[in-house]
Structure formats: C-alpha cells, structure tokens
Amino acid sequence: MTTTQKPAKFDGFTDEERGAMKARAQELKASARRGSRAEKAAAEETAVLAKIAEMREADRVMAERIHAVIKENVPELSPKLWYGMPSYARDGKVVCFFQSAEKFGARYATFGFSDKANLDEGTMWAASYALKELTPEGEARIAELVKKAVN
C-alpha cells in the first residue's frame, strides 16, 4: 500500500496582490467621485506624491526623480495611482508606472509601460526596466522612452 501526499494548499493571492487589488478598487471609487477635471487631477497628483512619500528611501528617491522627469518632459501625462503604484496616464489610460521594490518583495524597483505605450519595435521589445538606482543617463533614457510612448 502506498501513500500519497496531498498537494500543498493553494492560498490564492499573496497579501501584496490582495493589497494591490484593494488599492485599485479604492482608486476606481475615488475617480468616480464628482468634481471638476482640475480638482480630480490635483487629487490624483496629491495621492501619487503621498504614495511616493511612503516608500523606503532608495525607492522614494527614484520615484521622485521619475515623477519630475515625466512632468518636465511629457507634461501631457497625468499622475495617478494604479494598483497602488505611481503611474502616468493620457486620457485616463495608464501609459507608464513605477513599482517600488518592496511592492511585491522584489530585489529591485521597476519602471514599466502598459500596452497603451507606443513602444512597438519589430516583434519583441522591452515593456519594463529593472532599477537599482537612477543615474542621469537613466533619467535621460526614461524621458526618451516616455516621449516615444506617447507619440
């Protein structure tokens, strides 16, 4: 007679994933609130800056610089939270985002693009970039990519 082990219990989503989904639900509720477009945009940017301020120092420094680079180089993008992450949208559609390393327990932060970004290049192209630190060259590359993404 042989015994078989039961497979490990599937717990579903991680705490971090559940947190991201809850954050997204709150973001959708906030965006449905009444108010002028300018009031909503100001509230969205305030929420993004508050989220950045909560990050650990290494991620916060990169997120602050990315925020400034995008505002300086592609002002038509609007800051907004997306699954609890700072993101930048055009016409309400997220084009790019910053994911802190601690968001999902990763060893590096990520700067990524959604499928709304116009980065198509042949049959394969990068849609996200790992960031351990942000140099002036990295800032210039992000500015270049985001400009391309919205054109």
C-alpha positions in Angstrom: 0.0 0.0 0.0 1.4 3.4 -1.0 0.5 6.7 0.5 0.3 9.8 -1.5 1.0 13.3 -0.2 -1.6 15.9 -0.6 -0.5 18.8 -2.7 0.3 22.0 -0.9 -2.8 24.0 -0.2 -3.3 26.8 -2.7 -3.8 30.0 -0.8 -4.7 32.1 -3.8 -3.4 35.6 -3.9 -0.5 36.8 -1.8 -1.1 39.6 0.8 0.7 42.0 -1.6 -1.6 41.0 -4.5 -4.7 41.4 -2.4 -3.4 44.8 -1.2 -2.9 45.9 -4.8 -6.5 44.8 -5.8 -7.9 46.7 -2.8 -5.9 49.7 -3.7 -7.3 49.5 -7.3 -10.8 49.3 -6.0 -10.3 52.4 -3.9 -8.8 54.2 -6.9 -11.8 53.4 -9.0 -14.1 54.7 -6.3 -12.1 57.9 -6.0 -12.1 58.5 -9.7 -15.9 58.2 -9.8 -16.4 61.0 -7.3 -17.8 64.2 -8.5 -15.7 67.3 -9.1 -14.1 69.2 -11.9 -11.4 67.7 -14.1 -8.8 70.0 -12.5 -9.9 69.0 -9.0 -9.6 65.4 -9.8 -6.2 65.8 -11.4 -4.9 67.7 -8.4 -6.3 65.0 -6.1 -4.7 62.3 -8.2 -1.3 64.0 -8.1 -1.6 64.5 -4.4 -2.3 60.8 -4.0 0.7 59.9 -6.1 3.0 62.1 -4.1 1.7 60.7 -0.9 2.4 57.2 -2.1 5.9 58.1 -3.1 6.5 59.7 0.3 5.6 56.4 2.0 8.3 54.4 0.1 11.6 53.4 1.6 14.4 55.9 0.8 16.0 54.2 -2.2 12.7 53.7 -4.0 11.4 57.1 -2.9 14.4 58.9 -4.4 13.9 57.1 -7.7 10.2 57.7 -7.8 10.6 61.4 -7.0 13.1 61.7 -9.9 10.9 59.8 -12.3 7.9 61.9 -11.4 10.0 65.1 -12.0 11.4 63.7 -15.3 7.9 62.9 -16.6 6.4 66.2 -15.5 9.3 68.1 -17.2 9.4 66.1 -20.4 5.9 64.8 -21.0 3.5 67.2 -19.2 0.5 65.9 -21.1 0.7 62.7 -18.9 -1.3 62.9 -15.7 -0.1 61.3 -12.5 -2.5 58.8 -10.9 -2.4 55.7 -8.7 -2.7 52.4 -10.4 -2.9 49.3 -8.2 -1.3 51.5 -5.5 1.6 52.4 -7.7 2.5 55.9 -9.1 1.6 55.9 -12.8 1.2 58.4 -15.6 -1.8 58.4 -17.9 -3.1 60.0 -21.1 -6.8 60.4 -21.4 -7.2 58.3 -18.3 -5.3 55.3 -19.7 -2.1 54.4 -17.9 1.0 54.6 -20.2 3.8 54.0 -17.7 4.3 53.3 -14.0 6.8 52.9 -11.2 6.7 49.8 -9.0 8.8 50.0 -5.8 11.0 47.0 -4.9 9.0 46.5 -1.7 5.6 46.4 -3.5 5.9 42.7 -4.2 9.1 41.9 -2.3 11.4 42.2 -5.3 15.1 42.9 -5.2 14.8 45.9 -7.5 12.3 48.6 -8.4 10.7 48.6 -11.9 9.7 51.2 -14.4 7.2 49.8 -16.8 4.9 50.5 -19.7 1.3 49.4 -20.3 0.1 48.2 -23.7 -1.1 51.8 -24.3 2.5 52.8 -24.8 3.7 53.2 -28.4 7.0 51.4 -27.9 6.4 48.7 -30.6 9.6 47.7 -32.3 9.6 44.7 -34.5 8.2 41.5 -32.9 9.7 42.0 -29.4 10.5 45.0 -27.2 11.1 45.8 -23.6 8.0 46.7 -21.6 9.7 47.2 -18.2 13.1 48.0 -16.8 14.7 47.0 -13.5 16.1 49.9 -11.5 18.7 49.6 -8.7 19.5 53.3 -8.9 18.7 56.2 -11.1 21.6 57.9 -12.8 21.4 61.0 -15.1 21.8 58.6 -18.0 18.8 56.5 -16.7 16.8 59.7 -16.3 17.5 60.7 -19.9 16.6 57.2 -21.1 13.3 57.3 -19.2 12.5 60.7 -20.7 13.3 59.4 -24.2 11.1 56.2 -23.7 8.2 58.1 -22.3 8.2 60.6 -25.1 8.3 57.8 -27.6 5.5 56.0 -25.7 3.0 58.9 -26.1 3.8 59.7 -29.8 
